[in-house]
Amino acid sequence: MKFSFLLLFAFLSLSLFSCNKGDSTSTSASTADNSSAGSNNQSQCTSLKIFQKNIFGKQAKQTNDCGYIVAYDGKLTKLNELGETKWESEISLKQRKHSNLGKPSVIQTSDGGYLYSDNYGVAKVSSSGEIAWTNKQYGDFEDAIEHSNGYFYVVSDDLVAHKSLAKVYKFSSNGNKVWIKRFGGGCSWEKLRSILETSDGELIIVGGKSHGNNRFACTFEFYDDAWIIKVDADSGVKIWEKTYGGKNFERFEDIVKNPNGGYYAIGTACNKKNPPEAGDLCASNMSALWMKIDDSGNSLGKKHYTIGPNQTGFSITNTSSGGTAWVGLNKKKVGSTTLYQAVFAKLTGAPTVNYSKVVDLGSGNATSIELTKDGGFIIVAGKNVFKTDSDMKIPTLETNCNRSNKNHCP
């Protein structure tokens, strides 16, 4: 009897051990599966995707789920990694007083939601597109960031008859204004177009600062200097400012960090070799202005790109190969018609043109470009959102022209 009991005890112990061992193997397999799923999810962001979607937009950014968020006038559109629409959100900021200043802009925030801004205000949106709060007290916004300190910073132009001053706003995470700081020379139109957080936690901002000529102390739009300012993020006090330009017109539209330190900026400039002091607005003689800038705002070199007769660079990004890429507007005169075309350019680190394309999309210029995690680019141009590879080439644009009147095609 005792012997039978010992045999039974040994059998039960072995069975329990076998069960525990089986459970442990199953857990390990489950952990391995979860780890594999995580790796696969991560690889989706680096696995090349290419698409073209007929979606109106002004700006697009890649999101942390490998998809994209597109901003248009009063609207956000969330896309998955293949460019398929997941949701759309209408954002009602428009007010009775019309404004031609500002443009739609969007960033993904640290909580997974989004901050949208335009000429009528600013709105915080959840990750599923629901509006959390709006602030319509201020407007004419051009660009926004979420700082590592948890605050939002937004920049705007100012257009008045005299003594205009461009503005930088600081908002709390719930949309309350902390401060407004004003910058500029006091002419009629001062412009701040793009903002970044610096490596030392301050703010770097670019735009255009008005200047006079030999006839007038203050002049109008076509007498700007390209303008860069560094601002204290806590107090809003100007740390330094630099301007670059000649007798007529230069302006920065966008800035991106150089991975090796400093910045790259894109904008536009008069390309006449000897422009007069007055009387020539350079309206048909513009080139894209590219500049490399150090951390103190000093120019380390600039280039003028004229890929066609008359153009502006609106947005710039880095490339995976150590260069930069930019997009913008090209204006072409065909008889009495002015065509507003999109221009795309990819530069080497030199910077020489590696690839360029001027294309008539039938819906205006290109306004936004961002480097994506797979080494390609997400680009917005009129009613088109393009996801390209690292070469930046868009197959349909190599042969197609979307003008109904083919005589107006490039």
C-alpha positions as CSV (number, residue, x, y, z in Angstrom):
1,M,0.0,0.0,0.0
2,K,2.8,2.4,0.9
3,F,4.6,1.5,-2.3
4,S,1.4,2.2,-4.4
5,F,1.0,5.6,-2.7
6,L,4.7,6.5,-3.5
7,L,4.1,5.6,-7.1
8,L,1.0,7.7,-7.3
9,F,2.8,10.7,-5.7
10,A,5.6,10.4,-8.2
11,F,3.2,10.2,-11.1
12,L,1.3,13.3,-9.9
13,S,4.5,15.3,-9.4
14,L,5.7,14.4,-12.8
15,S,2.4,15.4,-14.3
16,L,2.4,18.8,-12.5
17,F,6.0,19.4,-13.6
18,S,5.0,18.6,-17.2
19,C,2.0,21.0,-17.0
20,N,4.1,23.8,-15.6
21,K,6.8,23.2,-18.2
22,G,4.1,23.3,-20.9
23,D,2.7,26.6,-19.6
24,S,6.1,28.1,-19.5
25,T,6.8,27.2,-23.1
26,S,3.4,28.6,-24.1
27,T,4.2,31.9,-22.4
28,S,7.5,32.1,-24.1
29,A,5.9,31.5,-27.4
30,S,3.3,34.1,-26.7
31,T,6.1,36.6,-25.7
32,A,7.9,35.8,-28.8
33,D,4.8,36.4,-30.9
34,N,4.2,39.7,-29.2
35,S,7.8,40.7,-29.8
36,S,7.5,39.7,-33.4
37,A,4.4,41.7,-33.8
38,G,6.1,44.7,-32.3
39,S,9.0,44.3,-34.7
40,N,6.6,43.9,-37.6
41,N,4.8,47.1,-36.6
42,Q,8.1,48.9,-36.4
43,S,9.2,47.6,-39.7
44,Q,6.1,49.0,-41.3
45,C,7.4,52.5,-40.8
46,T,10.7,51.6,-42.5
47,S,9.1,49.4,-45.2
48,L,8.7,51.5,-48.3
49,K,5.2,52.6,-49.3
50,I,4.4,54.7,-52.3
51,F,1.0,56.3,-53.2
52,Q,-0.8,59.2,-54.8
53,K,-4.1,60.4,-53.4
54,N,-6.5,63.1,-54.6
55,I,-6.9,64.8,-51.3
56,F,-6.8,68.6,-50.8
57,G,-4.1,69.7,-48.4
58,K,-1.7,72.4,-47.4
59,Q,0.6,70.4,-45.0
60,A,1.2,66.7,-44.1
61,K,3.2,65.0,-41.4
62,Q,4.0,61.4,-40.7
63,T,2.3,60.1,-37.5
64,N,3.6,57.7,-34.9
65,D,1.4,54.8,-36.2
66,C,3.2,55.0,-39.6
67,G,0.3,56.9,-41.2
68,Y,-0.1,60.6,-42.0
69,I,-2.1,63.6,-41.0
70,V,-3.1,66.2,-43.7
71,A,-4.2,69.7,-42.9
72,Y,-6.4,71.8,-45.2
73,D,-8.7,74.8,-44.7
74,G,-10.7,73.9,-41.6
75,K,-10.1,70.2,-42.0
76,L,-7.8,67.3,-40.9
77,T,-7.6,64.0,-42.7
78,K,-6.0,61.0,-41.1
79,L,-4.4,58.5,-43.5
80,N,-3.0,55.0,-42.8
81,E,0.4,54.0,-44.1
82,L,-1.1,53.2,-47.5
83,G,-2.8,56.5,-47.9
84,E,-6.3,55.2,-47.2
85,T,-8.5,57.6,-45.2
86,K,-9.2,56.6,-41.6
87,W,-11.1,59.6,-40.5
88,E,-11.8,63.3,-41.3
89,S,-12.5,66.1,-38.9
90,E,-14.0,69.4,-39.7
91,I,-12.6,72.2,-37.5
92,S,-14.8,75.3,-37.3
93,L,-12.5,78.2,-36.5
94,K,-13.7,80.6,-39.2
95,Q,-15.0,84.0,-38.0
96,R,-16.9,86.8,-39.4
97,K,-13.8,88.9,-39.9
98,H,-11.9,87.5,-43.0
99,S,-8.2,87.1,-43.0
100,N,-5.9,86.4,-45.9
101,L,-2.9,85.9,-43.6
102,G,-1.9,82.5,-42.2
103,K,-2.3,79.0,-43.5
104,P,-3.4,75.5,-42.2
105,S,-0.7,73.7,-40.2
106,V,-0.7,70.5,-38.1
107,I,1.6,68.7,-35.7
108,Q,1.1,65.5,-33.8
109,T,1.3,66.1,-30.0
110,S,2.9,64.1,-27.3
111,D,-0.4,62.6,-26.2
112,G,-1.0,61.1,-29.7
113,G,-3.5,63.8,-30.7
114,Y,-3.0,66.8,-33.0
115,L,-2.7,70.6,-32.9
116,Y,-4.2,72.4,-35.8
117,S,-3.8,76.1,-36.6
118,D,-4.8,78.5,-39.4
119,N,-5.7,82.1,-40.1
120,Y,-8.7,81.9,-37.7
121,G,-7.3,80.2,-34.6
122,V,-5.9,77.1,-33.1
123,A,-7.5,73.7,-32.1
124,K,-6.5,70.7,-30.1
125,V,-7.8,67.4,-31.6
126,S,-7.7,63.9,-30.2
127,S,-6.1,60.9,-31.9
128,S,-9.5,59.9,-33.3
129,G,-10.3,63.4,-34.6
130,E,-12.5,64.7,-31.8
131,I,-12.0,68.4,-30.9
132,A,-10.8,68.9,-27.4
133,W,-10.6,72.7,-27.4
134,T,-10.4,75.7,-29.6
135,N,-9.0,79.2,-29.2
136,K,-10.4,81.7,-31.8
137,Q,-9.2,84.8,-30.0
138,Y,-6.0,85.0,-32.0
139,G,-5.2,84.1,-35.6
140,D,-3.2,84.6,-38.8
141,F,-1.1,81.6,-37.7
142,E,1.6,80.2,-40.0
143,D,3.3,77.4,-38.1
144,A,3.3,75.7,-34.6
145,I,5.3,73.4,-32.4
146,E,4.9,71.5,-29.2
147,H,8.0,72.3,-27.1
148,S,9.7,69.8,-24.8
149,N,8.5,72.0,-21.9
150,G,4.9,71.1,-22.7
151,Y,3.8,74.4,-24.1
152,F,2.7,75.2,-27.7
153,Y,4.3,78.0,-29.7
154,V,2.7,79.5,-32.8
155,V,3.9,82.3,-35.1
156,S,2.0,84.8,-37.3
157,D,2.4,87.6,-39.7
158,D,1.1,91.2,-39.1
159,L,-0.3,93.4,-41.9
160,V,-1.2,97.0,-41.0
161,A,-0.7,100.4,-42.5
162,H,2.2,101.3,-40.3
163,K,4.3,99.8,-37.5
164,S,3.5,96.1,-38.1
165,L,5.1,93.6,-35.8
166,A,5.0,89.8,-36.4
167,K,4.0,87.8,-33.4
168,V,5.0,84.7,-31.4
169,Y,2.4,83.1,-29.1
170,K,2.9,80.8,-26.2
171,F,-0.1,78.6,-25.3
172,S,-0.6,76.2,-22.4
173,S,-1.5,72.6,-23.0
174,N,-5.2,73.5,-22.6
175,G,-5.1,76.4,-25.1
176,N,-4.8,79.4,-22.7
177,K,-2.5,82.2,-23.9
178,V,0.6,82.6,-21.7
179,W,2.2,85.5,-23.7
180,I,2.4,87.2,-27.0
181,K,5.7,88.7,-28.1
182,R,6.1,91.1,-31.1
183,F,9.1,91.4,-33.4
184,G,9.9,93.5,-36.5
185,G,11.0,96.8,-37.9
186,G,7.6,98.6,-37.9
187,C,6.9,98.8,-41.6
188,S,3.6,97.6,-43.1
189,W,4.0,93.8,-43.3
190,E,6.3,91.7,-41.0
191,K,6.3,87.9,-41.6
192,L,7.2,84.9,-39.4
193,R,6.7,81.7,-41.3
194,S,8.3,78.7,-39.5
195,I,9.4,77.8,-36.0
196,L,11.5,75.1,-34.4
197,E,12.8,74.2,-30.9
198,T,16.6,74.5,-30.8
199,S,19.0,72.0,-29.3
200,D,19.4,74.2,-26.2
201,G,15.6,74.4,-25.6
202,E,15.0,77.9,-27.1
203,L,13.1,78.9,-30.3
204,I,14.4,79.5,-33.8
205,I,12.0,81.4,-36.2
206,V,12.3,82.5,-39.8
207,G,10.4,84.8,-42.1
208,G,10.8,88.1,-43.9
209,K,11.5,91.6,-42.4
210,S,10.6,94.7,-44.3
211,H,13.2,97.4,-45.2
212,G,13.3,100.6,-47.1
213,N,15.1,101.8,-50.2
214,N,16.7,105.1,-51.2
215,R,13.2,106.7,-51.6
216,F,11.2,105.4,-48.7
217,A,12.0,104.4,-45.2
218,C,9.4,101.7,-45.3
219,T,8.3,99.9,-48.5
220,F,5.9,97.2,-49.4
221,E,6.1,93.5,-50.0
222,F,8.9,93.3,-52.5
223,Y,11.5,95.0,-50.2
224,D,12.1,92.2,-47.6
225,D,15.2,90.7,-46.1
226,A,15.3,87.0,-45.2
227,W,15.0,87.0,-41.4
228,I,16.0,84.6,-38.6
229,I,15.4,85.1,-34.9
230,K,16.3,83.2,-31.8
231,V,13.9,83.7,-28.9
232,D,13.9,82.6,-25.2
233,A,11.2,79.9,-24.8
234,D,10.4,80.9,-21.2
235,S,10.3,84.7,-21.4
236,G,9.9,85.4,-25.1
237,V,12.8,87.8,-25.1
238,K,14.8,88.0,-28.3
239,I,18.3,86.5,-27.9
240,W,19.5,87.5,-31.4
241,E,18.4,88.2,-34.9
242,K,20.0,88.1,-38.3
243,T,18.8,89.4,-41.7
244,Y,20.1,88.4,-45.2
245,G,19.4,90.2,-48.4
246,G,20.1,93.0,-50.9
247,K,18.3,96.0,-52.3
248,N,15.1,94.3,-53.2
249,F,13.5,91.1,-52.0
250,E,14.5,88.0,-50.0
251,R,12.3,85.9,-47.6
252,F,12.5,82.6,-45.7
253,E,9.5,80.4,-45.8
254,D,10.6,77.3,-43.9
255,I,13.5,75.9,-41.8
256,V,14.6,72.4,-40.8
257,K,17.4,71.2,-38.5
258,N,20.6,70.1,-40.0
259,P,21.4,66.7,-38.4
260,N,25.0,67.8,-38.0
261,G,24.1,71.0,-36.3
262,G,22.6,74.3,-37.5
263,Y,19.8,74.6,-40.0
264,Y,18.7,74.7,-43.6
265,A,16.2,77.3,-44.8
266,I,14.2,77.8,-48.0
267,G,12.5,80.8,-49.4
268,T,12.6,83.1,-52.3
269,A,14.7,86.0,-53.6
270,C,14.9,88.5,-56.5
271,N,17.3,87.0,-59.0
272,K,18.1,90.2,-60.9
273,K,21.9,90.8,-60.8
274,N,21.6,94.6,-60.4
275,P,18.0,95.4,-59.3
276,P,17.2,99.1,-59.1
277,E,16.5,100.7,-55.7
278,A,12.9,101.4,-56.7
279,G,10.4,100.8,-59.5
280,D,11.2,97.1,-60.1
281,L,9.2,94.8,-57.9
282,C,11.0,91.6,-59.1
283,A,7.6,90.1,-59.7
284,S,8.8,88.1,-62.6
285,N,12.4,87.5,-61.6
286,M,12.3,85.3,-58.5
287,S,14.4,82.3,-57.6
288,A,14.1,79.8,-54.7
289,L,16.6,80.9,-52.0
290,W,18.4,78.0,-50.1
291,M,20.7,78.7,-47.2
292,K,22.8,76.7,-44.7
293,I,22.9,78.4,-41.3
294,D,24.9,77.7,-38.2
295,D,23.5,77.6,-34.6
296,S,24.3,81.3,-34.2
297,G,22.3,82.3,-37.3
298,N,25.4,82.9,-39.5
299,S,25.1,81.9,-43.2
300,L,27.4,79.1,-44.2
301,G,26.4,79.3,-47.8
302,K,23.5,80.0,-50.0
303,K,22.2,79.0,-53.5
304,H,19.6,80.4,-55.8
305,Y,17.6,77.8,-57.8
306,T,15.7,78.8,-60.9
307,I,14.1,75.6,-62.2
308,G,11.9,77.6,-64.6
309,P,11.3,81.3,-64.9
310,N,9.9,82.4,-61.5
311,Q,9.6,80.5,-58.3
312,T,9.4,80.3,-54.5
313,G,10.5,77.5,-52.1
314,F,7.8,76.9,-49.5
315,S,8.9,73.8,-47.6
316,I,12.3,72.0,-46.9
317,T,13.3,68.7,-45.3
318,N,16.4,66.5,-45.0
319,T,17.1,63.5,-47.1
320,S,18.2,60.1,-46.0
321,S,21.4,60.6,-48.0
322,G,22.6,63.7,-46.3
323,G,21.2,66.3,-48.6
324,T,18.0,68.4,-48.6
325,A,14.8,68.4,-50.6
326,W,12.3,71.3,-51.1
327,V,9.1,72.0,-52.9
328,G,7.3,75.2,-53.9
329,L,5.7,77.3,-56.6
330,N,6.7,78.0,-60.2
331,K,4.9,80.7,-62.2
332,K,4.8,80.4,-65.9
333,K,3.3,82.8,-68.4
334,V,1.5,81.3,-71.4
335,G,0.1,84.1,-73.5
336,S,-2.1,86.1,-71.1
337,T,-2.5,83.2,-68.7
338,T,-0.3,82.8,-65.6
339,L,0.1,79.1,-64.7
340,Y,0.8,78.2,-61.1
341,Q,2.8,75.0,-61.1
342,A,4.4,72.8,-58.5
343,V,8.2,72.5,-58.3
344,F,10.0,69.6,-56.7
345,A,13.8,69.5,-56.0
346,K,16.2,67.1,-54.3
347,L,19.7,68.3,-53.5
348,T,22.9,66.6,-52.6
349,G,24.9,67.7,-49.6
350,A,27.0,69.9,-52.0
351,P,24.2,71.3,-52.7
352,T,23.8,70.4,-56.3
353,V,20.5,69.4,-57.9
354,N,20.0,65.6,-57.8
355,Y,16.5,65.7,-59.2
356,S,14.0,68.4,-60.1
357,K,10.6,68.6,-61.7
358,V,8.2,71.4,-62.6
359,V,4.7,70.0,-63.2
360,D,1.3,71.5,-63.8
361,L,-1.2,69.7,-61.5
362,G,-4.1,72.0,-62.4
363,S,-4.5,72.9,-58.7
364,G,-1.6,75.1,-57.8
365,N,1.8,74.7,-56.1
366,A,3.5,72.3,-53.7
367,T,3.3,73.5,-50.1
368,S,4.7,70.8,-47.9
369,I,7.4,68.1,-47.8
370,E,8.6,65.9,-45.0
371,L,11.2,63.1,-44.8
372,T,9.5,59.8,-43.8
373,K,10.9,57.0,-41.7
374,D,11.3,54.7,-44.8
375,G,13.6,57.3,-46.4
376,G,11.0,58.7,-48.8
377,F,8.9,61.8,-48.6
378,I,5.3,62.8,-47.9
379,I,4.4,65.8,-50.2
380,V,1.3,68.0,-50.5
381,A,0.6,69.8,-53.8
382,G,-2.9,71.3,-54.3
383,K,-5.4,68.4,-54.4
384,N,-2.7,65.8,-54.3
385,V,-0.9,64.0,-51.5
386,F,2.1,62.1,-52.7
387,K,4.2,59.4,-50.9
388,T,7.4,58.9,-52.7
389,D,10.6,56.8,-52.4
390,S,14.0,58.3,-51.6
391,D,14.5,59.4,-55.2
392,M,11.5,61.7,-54.8
393,K,10.2,60.8,-58.3
394,I,6.5,60.5,-58.8
395,P,5.8,58.2,-61.7
396,T,2.5,59.8,-62.9
397,L,4.1,63.2,-62.9
398,E,6.9,62.2,-65.2
399,T,4.4,62.0,-68.1
400,N,1.1,63.5,-67.1
401,C,-0.2,67.0,-67.2
402,N,-3.5,67.7,-65.5
403,R,-4.5,70.8,-67.4
404,S,-7.7,70.5,-69.4
405,N,-6.0,72.8,-72.0
406,K,-2.9,70.8,-73.0
407,N,-1.4,73.9,-74.7
408,H,-0.8,75.2,-71.1
409,C,1.3,72.1,-70.2
410,P,5.0,72.5,-69.6
